[in-house]
Amino acid sequence: MPFARGSVSIRLYPHNDLPAGTIIDELVAQAGLALSGGFDGVMTSEHHGGFAGYLAQPLQMATFILESHSAGWVAACPLLLPLRSTVLVAEEVAWLRARHPGRVGVGVAVGALPLDFEATGSDQADAVDRFKAGLPTLVAMLRGDRLGPLGDDPALRACAEHPVPVLSAAVSFAAGRRAAASGAGLLLEGMSSADRLAEVTSTYDASGGTGAKVLIRRVWLGSLPSELVDRQRAIYDSYSGSTASFGDDRTVCTDDPAVMVDRLVDEVRRAGADALNLRIHLPGMTPAAVSRQIELLGSAVVGPLRSALDAQLG
């Protein structure tokens, strides 16, 4: 199942310097490398206007991947919930699950980039309130509950027996409590330290949360040019509102697959997480470099990493 305990997934990003059709082909091909190489699933994520290698329609891209490959799960994660009707998101995800049983998940976030709200005609000032209202509704509907006037929708009704798991992006105590109260799992962002995120997962657990707790970490097997990391950091800082909002770079970079496994397992333990989502892509990387990295991780890291996580999580 998507986001399962001990799972190892990958987040993929478009190479937006390519033509649109080629972007899709390349991302679908990279997903195939990952899923055939041992990754449990693939995540896609959302920003608009071609921003920093993100996707305008992550759920649509998830559909392309699912139709192209028969193994593994796929999740639009995170999708920016305040930009959309919660009911329409639930319908779209439920029908995608009907087409691909057991292979669909979804994660949602508030969003912080002004461009996303400007482009969609949404008021960013209302985003948090819209998210607070939408998250429990989305989780309930994807469990076949609280369907209201949509009670006769076959795909939504089917979610009562086959629910779609939902993650909520969380980096604060309030977000952890909100996710627990709604029945969502946690998506733990990749820029915070494991110790900081442990406070969020502890709050989530204490609040009755029972969903997945998925830790994001950027990885690279081999030598990673520091200027690419610095470029990505500048992008994050450009919309975080403060150059001091993030701590040290969290990229797990090493030549030794065993060292990478040990470090990632330790990050999961310290953060109180129970699954991993790995990132590779940085602005300026070529498709060939990303594809090669996916192959290396699949052949040397993913299997031992999953075994180590299973042993740690019990």
Phi, psi and omega per residue, in radians:
M1 nan 2.629 3.086
P2 -0.978 2.444 3.080
F3 1.146 0.364 -3.063
A4 -1.068 2.653 3.092
R5 -0.971 2.228 -3.126
G6 1.459 0.032 -3.105
S7 -1.334 2.698 3.102
V8 -2.209 1.979 -3.134
S9 -2.080 3.051 -3.120
I10 -2.307 2.484 3.015
R11 -1.754 2.246 -3.123
L12 -1.946 2.596 -3.078
Y13 -2.247 2.602 3.122
P14 -1.357 2.598 3.002
H15 -1.581 1.574 -2.951
N16 -1.295 0.012 3.021
D17 -1.467 -0.090 3.126
L18 -1.632 2.843 3.000
P19 -1.060 2.687 -3.008
A20 -0.983 -0.818 -3.127
G21 -1.106 -0.657 3.127
T22 -1.211 -0.592 3.068
I23 -0.991 -0.828 -3.141
I24 -1.092 -0.831 -3.124
D25 -1.010 -0.760 -3.081
E26 -1.178 -0.765 -3.110
L27 -1.179 -0.706 3.097
V28 -1.111 -0.681 3.109
A29 -1.150 -0.727 3.100
Q30 -1.117 -0.660 3.072
A31 -1.069 -0.706 3.106
G32 -1.097 -0.717 3.078
L33 -1.050 -0.753 -3.107
A34 -1.162 -0.846 -3.066
L35 -1.200 -0.654 3.107
S36 -1.321 -0.359 -3.131
G37 -1.572 0.033 3.036
G38 2.024 -0.209 3.060
F39 -1.117 2.483 -3.117
D40 -1.311 -0.565 -3.068
G41 -2.807 3.044 -3.109
V42 -2.268 2.381 3.028
M43 -1.981 2.555 2.978
T44 -2.145 2.712 -3.046
S45 -2.445 2.919 -2.862
E46 -2.068 2.259 2.687
H47 -2.613 2.851 -3.031
H48 -1.938 2.920 3.065
G49 1.252 0.399 -3.127
G50 1.241 0.397 -3.041
F51 -1.160 2.072 2.902
A52 0.798 0.696 3.073
G53 1.297 0.527 3.069
Y54 -1.837 3.032 -3.087
L55 -1.900 2.454 3.060
A56 -1.325 -0.528 -3.069
Q57 -2.303 1.358 -3.072
P58 -1.148 -0.523 3.124
L59 -1.243 -0.638 3.067
Q60 -1.119 -0.738 3.097
M61 -1.134 -0.643 3.059
A62 -1.023 -0.681 3.105
T63 -1.087 -0.769 3.122
F64 -1.021 -0.750 -3.108
I65 -1.173 -0.794 -3.125
L66 -1.067 -0.702 -3.138
E67 -1.243 -0.384 -3.074
S68 -1.621 -0.345 -3.053
H69 -2.369 2.464 -3.010
S70 -1.684 -0.125 -3.094
A71 -2.034 2.659 3.033
G72 1.458 2.896 3.127
W73 -1.858 2.839 -3.121
V74 -2.432 2.457 3.141
A75 -2.468 2.289 2.866
A76 -1.256 1.927 -2.911
C77 -2.791 1.789 0.053
P78 -1.694 2.595 2.921
L79 -1.679 2.466 -3.075
L80 -1.491 1.705 -2.975
L81 -1.092 -0.678 -3.099
P82 -1.133 -0.245 3.137
L83 -1.443 -0.096 -2.982
R84 -2.358 2.850 2.946
S85 -1.244 2.181 3.131
T86 -1.040 -0.715 -3.132
V87 -1.086 -0.752 3.135
L88 -1.160 -0.661 3.058
V89 -1.039 -0.816 3.140
A90 -1.040 -0.764 3.125
E91 -1.067 -0.833 -3.085
E92 -1.103 -0.752 -3.138
V93 -1.190 -0.726 -3.130
A94 -1.093 -0.720 3.135
W95 -1.243 -0.554 3.050
L96 -1.159 -0.687 3.079
R97 -1.106 -0.647 3.115
A98 -1.072 -0.613 3.115
R99 -1.336 -0.575 -3.055
H100 -2.304 1.258 -3.067
P101 -0.986 2.354 3.078
G102 1.313 0.059 -3.038
R103 -2.091 0.166 -3.035
V104 -2.163 2.268 2.964
G105 -2.304 3.064 3.077
V106 -2.635 2.526 3.015
G107 -2.228 2.602 -3.073
V108 -2.315 2.696 3.122
A109 -2.513 2.894 3.124
V110 -1.299 -0.790 -3.033
G111 1.680 2.527 -3.109
A112 -2.366 -0.093 -3.058
L113 -1.573 2.063 -3.110
P114 -0.972 -0.607 -3.138
L115 -0.973 -0.687 -3.103
D116 -1.076 -0.710 -3.119
F117 -1.325 -0.666 3.089
E118 -1.098 -0.781 -3.074
A119 -1.137 -0.557 -3.073
T120 -1.762 0.087 3.121
G121 1.181 0.495 -3.130
S122 -1.772 2.695 3.126
D123 -1.644 1.955 -3.106
Q124 -1.102 -0.464 3.132
A125 -1.112 -0.424 -3.123
D126 -1.668 -0.004 -2.945
A127 -1.080 -0.786 -3.093
V128 -1.130 -0.762 3.129
D129 -1.113 -0.684 3.107
R130 -1.138 -0.672 3.129
F131 -1.166 -0.788 3.133
K132 -1.012 -0.677 3.126
A133 -1.323 -0.636 -3.021
G134 -1.380 -0.599 -3.042
L135 -1.036 -0.941 -3.133
P136 -1.114 -0.545 3.091
T137 -1.147 -0.782 -3.136
L138 -1.091 -0.820 -3.140
V139 -1.055 -0.794 -3.128
A140 -1.084 -0.801 -3.101
M141 -1.125 -0.633 3.138
L142 -1.407 0.096 2.914
R143 -1.935 0.173 3.138
G144 1.314 0.387 -3.062
D145 -2.073 2.766 3.063
R146 0.932 0.794 -3.084
L147 -1.446 -0.324 3.091
G148 0.949 -2.253 -3.104
P149 -1.179 -0.148 3.127
L150 -1.697 0.317 -3.067
G151 -1.088 -0.309 3.121
D152 -1.705 0.099 3.125
D153 -1.265 2.066 -3.061
P154 -1.070 -0.697 -3.097
A155 -1.207 -0.708 3.106
L156 -1.207 -0.698 3.096
R157 -1.056 -0.655 -3.118
A158 -1.125 -0.385 3.140
C159 -1.175 -0.295 3.080
A160 -1.113 -0.602 3.094
E161 -1.671 -0.453 -3.093
H162 -2.324 1.298 -3.070
P163 -1.156 2.636 3.058
V164 -1.662 2.140 -3.131
P165 -1.218 2.494 -3.109
V166 -2.170 2.336 2.992
L167 -1.898 2.586 3.052
S168 -2.079 2.189 3.102
A169 -1.087 2.299 -3.029
A170 -2.559 2.294 3.040
V171 -2.401 0.135 -3.120
S172 -2.310 2.838 3.093
F173 -1.048 -0.764 -3.116
A174 -1.066 -0.714 3.136
A175 -1.157 -0.640 3.082
G176 -1.124 -0.766 3.106
R177 -1.130 -0.691 -3.130
R178 -1.111 -0.769 3.130
A179 -1.085 -0.760 -3.140
A180 -1.088 -0.790 -3.107
A181 -1.118 -0.563 -3.094
S182 -1.477 -0.295 -3.069
G183 1.592 0.175 3.102
A184 -1.514 2.798 2.940
G185 -1.519 -3.050 -3.092
L186 -1.968 2.400 2.922
L187 -1.936 1.953 -2.996
L188 -1.736 1.963 -2.958
E189 -1.119 2.775 -2.934
G190 -1.507 -0.044 -3.078
M191 -1.719 -0.188 -3.119
S192 -1.629 2.668 3.124
S193 -1.236 2.730 3.104
A194 -1.057 -0.656 -3.136
D195 -1.139 -0.691 3.105
R196 -1.148 -0.746 -3.123
L197 -1.215 -0.466 3.093
A198 -1.071 -0.553 3.091
E199 -1.165 -0.630 3.106
V200 -1.210 -0.806 -3.124
T201 -1.163 -0.609 3.084
S202 -1.115 -0.740 3.088
T203 -1.090 -0.740 3.118
Y204 -1.049 -0.852 -3.134
D205 -1.094 -0.768 -3.117
A206 -1.149 -0.413 -3.139
S207 -1.566 0.108 3.095
G208 1.618 0.199 3.136
G209 -1.151 2.387 -3.122
T210 -2.230 0.045 -3.093
G211 -1.450 -3.090 3.108
A212 -1.163 2.634 3.067
K213 -2.196 1.688 -2.953
V214 -1.757 2.075 -3.136
L215 -1.627 2.271 3.066
I216 -1.641 2.327 2.996
R217 -2.510 2.402 3.027
R218 -1.457 2.400 -3.094
V219 -2.337 2.750 3.025
W220 -2.725 2.181 3.115
L221 -1.666 1.887 -3.052
G222 2.096 -2.698 -3.098
S223 -1.683 2.138 -3.117
L224 -1.882 2.111 3.141
P225 -1.027 2.187 -3.065
S226 -1.119 -0.474 -3.110
E227 -1.169 -0.486 3.095
L228 -1.238 -0.694 3.078
V229 -1.110 -0.742 -3.140
D230 -1.114 -0.643 3.130
R231 -1.141 -0.736 3.115
Q232 -1.158 -0.696 3.123
R233 -1.061 -0.692 3.118
A234 -1.105 -0.619 3.108
I235 -1.148 -0.812 3.110
Y236 -1.041 -0.789 -3.118
D237 -1.136 -0.467 -3.074
S238 -1.148 -0.447 3.127
Y239 -2.111 0.063 3.078
S240 -1.438 -0.343 3.130
G241 1.565 -0.064 -3.132
S242 -2.777 2.292 3.101
T243 -1.284 -0.147 3.135
A244 -1.808 0.162 -3.028
S245 -1.317 -0.382 3.136
F246 -2.014 2.634 3.105
G247 -1.500 -2.586 -3.130
D248 -1.126 2.725 3.075
D249 -1.045 2.388 -3.070
R250 -1.800 0.152 -3.116
T251 -1.062 2.247 3.054
V252 -1.623 1.793 -3.039
C253 -2.168 2.166 -3.122
T254 -2.804 2.767 3.042
D255 -1.481 -0.233 -2.976
D256 -1.878 1.985 -3.135
P257 -1.000 -0.650 -3.128
A258 -1.144 -0.663 3.094
V259 -1.135 -0.727 3.109
M260 -1.058 -0.790 3.124
V261 -1.018 -0.839 -3.107
D262 -1.069 -0.746 -3.110
R263 -1.168 -0.714 -3.132
L264 -1.189 -0.716 3.104
V265 -1.099 -0.690 3.098
D266 -1.133 -0.674 3.096
E267 -1.093 -0.751 3.105
V268 -1.071 -0.794 -3.130
R269 -1.070 -0.848 -3.073
R270 -1.186 -0.581 -3.122
A271 -1.395 -0.233 -3.056
G272 1.286 0.433 -3.139
A273 -1.555 3.039 3.080
D274 -2.430 0.173 3.060
A275 -2.737 2.821 -3.090
L276 -2.177 2.471 2.947
N277 -2.165 2.090 -3.048
L278 -1.758 2.507 3.048
R279 -2.040 2.565 3.056
I280 -2.133 -0.825 -2.918
H281 -1.038 2.382 2.969
L282 -2.349 2.609 3.107
P283 -0.962 2.295 3.140
G284 1.750 -0.203 3.089
M285 -1.316 2.470 3.096
T286 -1.432 2.720 3.058
P287 -0.986 -0.661 -3.134
A288 -1.116 -0.685 -3.139
A289 -1.158 -0.725 3.131
V290 -1.164 -0.778 -3.134
S291 -1.085 -0.718 3.114
R292 -1.098 -0.687 -3.141
Q293 -1.165 -0.685 3.084
I294 -1.044 -0.763 3.132
E295 -1.104 -0.751 3.140
L296 -1.110 -0.789 3.141
L297 -1.136 -0.702 3.132
G298 -1.111 -0.661 -3.066
S299 -1.442 -0.504 -2.973
A300 -2.092 -0.290 -2.995
V301 -2.077 -0.811 -2.927
V302 -1.045 -0.832 -3.127
G303 -1.055 -0.964 3.092
P304 -1.054 -0.606 3.136
L305 -1.141 -0.780 3.131
R306 -1.105 -0.720 3.114
S307 -1.088 -0.730 3.130
A308 -1.160 -0.667 3.090
L309 -1.146 -0.746 3.113
D310 -1.023 -0.748 -3.140
A311 -1.140 -0.687 -3.107
Q312 -1.267 -0.736 -3.040
L313 -1.404 -0.356 3.100
G314 1.381 nan nan
